[in-house]
Amino acid sequence: MRTRRLAVMAGAATLALATAEVVHIWRRGRAPQPAGPRELVRGGGIAARETVDVLRAGYRSGSADETAVLNLFLAFGLTFGAARAVTHAIRQGGGPLRNVRIGRRHIHHFVPGIVLALGAGGVSIALRREQLDRWLALPFGTGAALIIDETALLIELEDVYWSEQGVLSIDVGFGATSVLALLALVIRLARRGERLILAGPSPGAAPGRLDRR
Protein backbone atom coordinates (compact mmCIF):
# COMPACT_ATOMS: atom_id res chain seq x y z
CA MET A 1 0.00 0.00 0.00
CA ARG A 2 2.80 2.43 0.87
CA THR A 3 4.54 1.57 -2.39
CA ARG A 4 1.43 2.40 -4.38
CA ARG A 5 1.00 5.71 -2.57
CA LEU A 6 4.60 6.65 -3.33
CA ALA A 7 4.16 5.68 -6.97
CA VAL A 8 0.96 7.73 -7.26
CA MET A 9 2.62 10.75 -5.65
CA ALA A 10 5.65 10.49 -7.95
CA GLY A 11 3.43 10.14 -11.03
CA ALA A 12 1.26 13.08 -10.00
CA ALA A 13 4.31 15.29 -9.41
CA THR A 14 5.76 14.35 -12.81
CA LEU A 15 2.46 15.03 -14.57
CA ALA A 16 2.08 18.38 -12.81
CA LEU A 17 5.61 19.42 -13.78
CA ALA A 18 5.09 18.40 -17.42
CA THR A 19 1.77 20.28 -17.56
CA ALA A 20 3.30 23.41 -16.06
CA GLU A 21 6.10 23.35 -18.64
CA VAL A 22 3.65 22.98 -21.53
CA VAL A 23 1.57 25.89 -20.20
CA HIS A 24 4.74 28.00 -19.86
CA ILE A 25 5.75 27.28 -23.47
CA TRP A 26 2.17 27.91 -24.57
CA ARG A 27 2.29 31.43 -23.16
CA ARG A 28 5.67 32.26 -24.69
CA GLY A 29 5.47 30.29 -27.95
CA ARG A 30 3.51 30.52 -31.18
CA ALA A 31 0.48 28.55 -30.02
CA PRO A 32 -2.75 30.59 -30.11
CA GLN A 33 -4.45 31.37 -26.84
CA PRO A 34 -7.54 29.17 -26.31
CA ALA A 35 -10.77 30.95 -27.15
CA GLY A 36 -12.81 27.77 -27.51
CA PRO A 37 -12.57 23.97 -27.53
CA ARG A 38 -11.14 23.85 -31.06
CA GLU A 39 -8.44 26.41 -30.31
CA LEU A 40 -7.67 24.61 -27.07
CA VAL A 41 -6.93 21.33 -28.86
CA ARG A 42 -4.98 22.98 -31.68
CA GLY A 43 -3.01 25.24 -29.34
CA GLY A 44 -2.29 22.38 -26.97
CA GLY A 45 -0.82 20.31 -29.79
CA ILE A 46 1.40 23.19 -30.94
CA ALA A 47 2.55 23.91 -27.38
CA ALA A 48 3.35 20.23 -26.80
CA ARG A 49 5.47 20.06 -29.98
CA GLU A 50 7.28 23.27 -29.06
CA THR A 51 7.96 21.89 -25.57
CA VAL A 52 9.58 18.80 -27.10
CA ASP A 53 11.66 21.04 -29.40
CA VAL A 54 12.77 23.18 -26.44
CA LEU A 55 13.77 20.13 -24.39
CA ARG A 56 15.64 18.63 -27.35
CA ALA A 57 17.53 21.87 -27.98
CA GLY A 58 18.37 22.21 -24.28
CA TYR A 59 19.61 18.63 -24.14
CA ARG A 60 21.87 19.08 -27.18
CA SER A 61 23.30 22.37 -25.93
CA GLY A 62 24.15 21.07 -22.45
CA SER A 63 27.67 20.31 -21.33
CA ALA A 64 29.01 16.76 -21.31
CA ASP A 65 28.69 16.59 -17.51
CA GLU A 66 25.08 17.78 -17.54
CA THR A 67 24.11 15.34 -20.27
CA ALA A 68 25.85 12.40 -18.57
CA VAL A 69 24.13 13.02 -15.23
CA LEU A 70 20.76 13.52 -16.94
CA ASN A 71 21.17 10.26 -18.89
CA LEU A 72 22.15 8.49 -15.69
CA PHE A 73 19.10 9.87 -13.89
CA LEU A 74 16.69 8.95 -16.71
CA ALA A 75 18.13 5.46 -17.18
CA PHE A 76 18.00 4.80 -13.45
CA GLY A 77 14.44 6.05 -12.96
CA LEU A 78 12.97 4.33 -16.01
CA THR A 79 14.74 1.03 -15.31
CA PHE A 80 13.74 1.04 -11.64
CA GLY A 81 10.09 1.54 -12.56
CA ALA A 82 10.24 -1.02 -15.37
CA ALA A 83 11.88 -3.62 -13.12
CA ARG A 84 9.12 -3.24 -10.54
CA ALA A 85 6.42 -3.47 -13.22
CA VAL A 86 7.97 -6.54 -14.89
CA THR A 87 8.51 -8.43 -11.64
CA HIS A 88 4.94 -7.66 -10.59
CA ALA A 89 3.64 -8.96 -13.93
CA ILE A 90 5.73 -12.14 -13.59
CA ARG A 91 4.41 -12.69 -10.08
CA GLN A 92 0.84 -12.31 -11.35
CA GLY A 93 1.54 -14.70 -14.23
CA GLY A 94 0.98 -12.10 -16.94
CA GLY A 95 3.16 -10.71 -19.72
CA PRO A 96 5.63 -12.46 -22.01
CA LEU A 97 8.57 -12.44 -19.58
CA ARG A 98 9.39 -15.16 -17.06
CA ASN A 99 11.95 -15.73 -14.32
CA VAL A 100 15.39 -16.69 -15.57
CA ARG A 101 16.63 -19.99 -14.19
CA ILE A 102 19.79 -21.98 -14.69
CA GLY A 103 19.01 -25.45 -13.44
CA ARG A 104 17.27 -24.94 -10.10
CA ARG A 105 18.94 -21.58 -9.48
CA HIS A 106 16.93 -18.37 -9.95
CA ILE A 107 19.04 -15.65 -11.58
CA HIS A 108 17.95 -12.37 -10.00
CA HIS A 109 18.13 -9.16 -12.01
CA PHE A 110 20.89 -7.69 -9.86
CA VAL A 111 23.25 -10.07 -11.73
CA PRO A 112 22.90 -8.39 -15.17
CA GLY A 113 22.83 -5.11 -13.26
CA ILE A 114 26.31 -5.76 -11.89
CA VAL A 115 27.54 -6.69 -15.37
CA LEU A 116 26.13 -3.49 -16.91
CA ALA A 117 27.39 -1.17 -14.18
CA LEU A 118 30.88 -2.67 -14.01
CA GLY A 119 31.15 -2.85 -17.80
CA ALA A 120 30.10 0.77 -18.37
CA GLY A 121 32.25 2.04 -15.51
CA GLY A 122 35.27 0.06 -16.65
CA VAL A 123 34.99 1.32 -20.23
CA SER A 124 34.64 4.91 -19.00
CA ILE A 125 37.76 4.64 -16.83
CA ALA A 126 39.75 2.89 -19.56
CA LEU A 127 38.91 5.28 -22.42
CA ARG A 128 38.54 8.56 -20.51
CA ARG A 129 36.52 10.24 -23.25
CA GLU A 130 34.10 12.90 -22.05
CA GLN A 131 31.81 12.64 -25.06
CA LEU A 132 31.52 8.87 -24.62
CA ASP A 133 30.63 9.16 -20.94
CA ARG A 134 27.23 10.62 -21.72
CA TRP A 135 26.27 7.37 -23.48
CA LEU A 136 28.00 5.09 -20.99
CA ALA A 137 25.82 6.73 -18.33
CA LEU A 138 22.81 4.91 -19.82
CA PRO A 139 23.96 1.32 -19.18
CA PHE A 140 25.53 2.40 -15.89
CA GLY A 141 22.23 3.89 -14.68
CA THR A 142 20.34 0.83 -15.90
CA GLY A 143 22.69 -1.52 -14.06
CA ALA A 144 22.60 0.56 -10.89
CA ALA A 145 18.78 0.50 -10.88
CA LEU A 146 18.69 -3.29 -11.28
CA ILE A 147 21.08 -3.67 -8.35
CA ILE A 148 19.33 -1.20 -6.05
CA ASP A 149 15.95 -2.75 -6.82
CA GLU A 150 17.19 -5.86 -4.98
CA THR A 151 18.96 -4.07 -2.13
CA ALA A 152 16.90 -5.91 0.47
CA LEU A 153 17.79 -9.30 -1.02
CA LEU A 154 21.49 -8.45 -1.00
CA ILE A 155 21.35 -7.29 2.61
CA GLU A 156 19.21 -10.12 3.96
CA LEU A 157 20.78 -12.78 1.69
CA GLU A 158 17.25 -14.12 1.22
CA ASP A 159 14.59 -13.64 -1.44
CA VAL A 160 12.56 -11.03 0.46
CA TYR A 161 11.56 -9.05 -2.65
CA TRP A 162 7.81 -9.20 -1.92
CA SER A 163 8.03 -9.31 1.87
CA GLU A 164 7.93 -6.45 4.37
CA GLN A 165 11.74 -6.35 4.38
CA GLY A 166 11.66 -5.88 0.63
CA VAL A 167 10.27 -2.37 1.05
CA LEU A 168 13.84 -1.35 1.86
CA SER A 169 14.69 -1.68 -1.85
CA ILE A 170 11.93 0.76 -2.74
CA ASP A 171 13.05 3.25 -0.12
CA VAL A 172 16.64 3.07 -1.33
CA GLY A 173 15.49 3.38 -4.95
CA PHE A 174 13.44 6.51 -4.31
CA GLY A 175 16.29 7.95 -2.25
CA ALA A 176 18.80 7.32 -5.04
CA THR A 177 16.43 8.86 -7.59
CA SER A 178 16.11 11.99 -5.46
CA VAL A 179 19.89 12.25 -5.06
CA LEU A 180 20.45 11.91 -8.81
CA ALA A 181 17.82 14.55 -9.53
CA LEU A 182 19.44 16.90 -7.03
CA LEU A 183 22.87 16.21 -8.54
CA ALA A 184 21.60 17.03 -12.04
CA LEU A 185 20.14 20.31 -10.76
CA VAL A 186 23.27 21.29 -8.82
CA ILE A 187 25.53 20.65 -11.82
CA ARG A 188 23.27 22.76 -14.04
CA LEU A 189 23.28 25.62 -11.51
CA ALA A 190 27.04 25.36 -11.10
CA ARG A 191 27.64 25.60 -14.85
CA ARG A 192 25.33 28.59 -15.12
CA GLY A 193 27.06 30.34 -12.21
CA GLU A 194 30.44 29.53 -13.73
CA ARG A 195 29.48 31.30 -16.95
CA LEU A 196 28.30 34.35 -15.02
CA ILE A 197 31.09 34.65 -12.46
CA LEU A 198 34.15 33.27 -14.21
CA ALA A 199 33.52 34.76 -17.64
CA GLY A 200 35.74 37.72 -16.85
CA PRO A 201 38.17 39.44 -19.22
CA SER A 202 41.11 37.36 -20.39
CA PRO A 203 44.64 38.56 -19.47
CA GLY A 204 45.20 40.03 -22.95
CA ALA A 205 41.79 41.60 -23.41
CA ALA A 206 41.34 45.34 -23.56
CA PRO A 207 39.79 47.03 -20.51
CA GLY A 208 36.01 47.01 -20.57
CA ARG A 209 35.79 44.09 -22.98
CA LEU A 210 34.83 40.55 -21.99
CA ASP A 211 36.28 37.47 -23.60
CA ARG A 212 33.41 36.09 -25.72
CA ARG A 213 34.99 32.73 -26.43
C-alpha positions in Angstrom: 0.0 0.0 0.0 2.8 2.4 0.9 4.5 1.6 -2.4 1.4 2.4 -4.4 1.0 5.7 -2.6 4.6 6.7 -3.3 4.2 5.7 -7.0 1.0 7.7 -7.3 2.6 10.7 -5.7 5.6 10.5 -8.0 3.4 10.1 -11.0 1.3 13.1 -10.0 4.3 15.3 -9.4 5.8 14.4 -12.8 2.5 15.0 -14.6 2.1 18.4 -12.8 5.6 19.4 -13.8 5.1 18.4 -17.4 1.8 20.3 -17.6 3.3 23.4 -16.1 6.1 23.4 -18.6 3.7 23.0 -21.5 1.6 25.9 -20.2 4.7 28.0 -19.9 5.8 27.3 -23.5 2.2 27.9 -24.6 2.3 31.4 -23.2 5.7 32.3 -24.7 5.5 30.3 -27.9 3.5 30.5 -31.2 0.5 28.5 -30.0 -2.8 30.6 -30.1 -4.4 31.4 -26.8 -7.5 29.2 -26.3 -10.8 30.9 -27.1 -12.8 27.8 -27.5 -12.6 24.0 -27.5 -11.1 23.8 -31.1 -8.4 26.4 -30.3 -7.7 24.6 -27.1 -6.9 21.3 -28.9 -5.0 23.0 -31.7 -3.0 25.2 -29.3 -2.3 22.4 -27.0 -0.8 20.3 -29.8 1.4 23.2 -30.9 2.6 23.9 -27.4 3.4 20.2 -26.8 5.5 20.1 -30.0 7.3 23.3 -29.1 8.0 21.9 -25.6 9.6 18.8 -27.1 11.7 21.0 -29.4 12.8 23.2 -26.4 13.8 20.1 -24.4 15.6 18.6 -27.3 17.5 21.9 -28.0 18.4 22.2 -24.3 19.6 18.6 -24.1 21.9 19.1 -27.2 23.3 22.4 -25.9 24.1 21.1 -22.5 27.7 20.3 -21.3 29.0 16.8 -21.3 28.7 16.6 -17.5 25.1 17.8 -17.5 24.1 15.3 -20.3 25.9 12.4 -18.6 24.1 13.0 -15.2 20.8 13.5 -16.9 21.2 10.3 -18.9 22.2 8.5 -15.7 19.1 9.9 -13.9 16.7 9.0 -16.7 18.1 5.5 -17.2 18.0 4.8 -13.4 14.4 6.0 -13.0 13.0 4.3 -16.0 14.7 1.0 -15.3 13.7 1.0 -11.6 10.1 1.5 -12.6 10.2 -1.0 -15.4 11.9 -3.6 -13.1 9.1 -3.2 -10.5 6.4 -3.5 -13.2 8.0 -6.5 -14.9 8.5 -8.4 -11.6 4.9 -7.7 -10.6 3.6 -9.0 -13.9 5.7 -12.1 -13.6 4.4 -12.7 -10.1 0.8 -12.3 -11.4 1.5 -14.7 -14.2 1.0 -12.1 -16.9 3.2 -10.7 -19.7 5.6 -12.5 -22.0 8.6 -12.4 -19.6 9.4 -15.2 -17.1 12.0 -15.7 -14.3 15.4 -16.7 -15.6 16.6 -20.0 -14.2 19.8 -22.0 -14.7 19.0 -25.5 -13.4 17.3 -24.9 -10.1 18.9 -21.6 -9.5 16.9 -18.4 -9.9 19.0 -15.7 -11.6 18.0 -12.4 -10.0 18.1 -9.2 -12.0 20.9 -7.7 -9.9 23.3 -10.1 -11.7 22.9 -8.4 -15.2 22.8 -5.1 -13.3 26.3 -5.8 -11.9 27.5 -6.7 -15.4 26.1 -3.5 -16.9 27.4 -1.2 -14.2 30.9 -2.7 -14.0 31.1 -2.9 -17.8 30.1 0.8 -18.4 32.2 2.0 -15.5 35.3 0.1 -16.6 35.0 1.3 -20.2 34.6 4.9 -19.0 37.8 4.6 -16.8 39.8 2.9 -19.6 38.9 5.3 -22.4 38.5 8.6 -20.5 36.5 10.2 -23.2 34.1 12.9 -22.1 31.8 12.6 -25.1 31.5 8.9 -24.6 30.6 9.2 -20.9 27.2 10.6 -21.7 26.3 7.4 -23.5 28.0 5.1 -21.0 25.8 6.7 -18.3 22.8 4.9 -19.8 24.0 1.3 -19.2 25.5 2.4 -15.9 22.2 3.9 -14.7 20.3 0.8 -15.9 22.7 -1.5 -14.1 22.6 0.6 -10.9 18.8 0.5 -10.9 18.7 -3.3 -11.3 21.1 -3.7 -8.4 19.3 -1.2 -6.1 15.9 -2.8 -6.8 17.2 -5.9 -5.0 19.0 -4.1 -2.1 16.9 -5.9 0.5 17.8 -9.3 -1.0 21.5 -8.5 -1.0 21.4 -7.3 2.6 19.2 -10.1 4.0 20.8 -12.8 1.7 17.2 -14.1 1.2 14.6 -13.6 -1.4 12.6 -11.0 0.5 11.6 -9.1 -2.6 7.8 -9.2 -1.9 8.0 -9.3 1.9 7.9 -6.5 4.4 11.7 -6.3 4.4 11.7 -5.9 0.6 10.3 -2.4 1.1 13.8 -1.4 1.9 14.7 -1.7 -1.8 11.9 0.8 -2.7 13.0 3.3 -0.1 16.6 3.1 -1.3 15.5 3.4 -4.9 13.4 6.5 -4.3 16.3 8.0 -2.3 18.8 7.3 -5.0 16.4 8.9 -7.6 16.1 12.0 -5.5 19.9 12.2 -5.1 20.4 11.9 -8.8 17.8 14.5 -9.5 19.4 16.9 -7.0 22.9 16.2 -8.5 21.6 17.0 -12.0 20.1 20.3 -10.8 23.3 21.3 -8.8 25.5 20.7 -11.8 23.3 22.8 -14.0 23.3 25.6 -11.5 27.0 25.4 -11.1 27.6 25.6 -14.8 25.3 28.6 -15.1 27.1 30.3 -12.2 30.4 29.5 -13.7 29.5 31.3 -16.9 28.3 34.3 -15.0 31.1 34.6 -12.5 34.1 33.3 -14.2 33.5 34.8 -17.6 35.7 37.7 -16.8 38.2 39.4 -19.2 41.1 37.4 -20.4 44.6 38.6 -19.5 45.2 40.0 -23.0 41.8 41.6 -23.4 41.3 45.3 -23.6 39.8 47.0 -20.5 36.0 47.0 -20.6 35.8 44.1 -23.0 34.8 40.5 -22.0 36.3 37.5 -23.6 33.4 36.1 -25.7 35.0 32.7 -26.4 
